[in-house]
Amino acid sequence: HCNFEFDLCGWKQDKNDHFNWHLRTSSTAKLGTGPATDHTLQEPSGHYIFIKSSFFQLPGQKARISSPVLSRKNKNCKVCEGVVVAGMIIFYYHMYGAHIGSLIIYQRTTWKHEKILLNLTGNQGNFWQRKALTLSGDGDEDFQVVFEGIAGEGPKDGIALDDLTFSREC
């Protein structure tokens, strides 16, 4: 579980992208950019990670952050009808603005094969929303979850993430 109150909890910025996710609070944000509070504490002083479109990023440029490597060999993996289920990732996102970009979540194997788990584009509302995604596979390769934010065209529009939690399986 990562609530970003102290650090990135082992999540790493990808090196092959255009810019980074930033740890921030609403109390340090400029008015009109991002959520009014974090999800965890529901206070302006609470932390989350955020990307925003600005004059420094061109529309379409990407920021990627990856989870620690999760093992398929974990003894808690469960087999349901012959399919290994690796559990779930549960997270909260905030995507608000007229010219918001996209948020794409991937499951990436150690061999760098990526499968899209979710693709959200455009304004999703000025509130934190919960999403739970199933992680699955054949049980052979360790994997990571990757959050990719794509810059939109509005200088005040941004994407925020908070409370990223993996279920107990794997």
Secondary structure, DSSP 8 states (H G I E B T S, - for coil): -B--SSS-TT-EE-SSSSB--EEEEGGGS-TTSS-SS-SSS-STT-EEEEEE--TTS-TT-EEEEE---B-TT-TT-EEETTEEEEEEEEEEEEEESTT--EEEEEEEETT--EEEEEEEES--EEEEEEEEEEEEE-SSS-EEEEEEEE--S-TT-EEEEEEEEE-S--
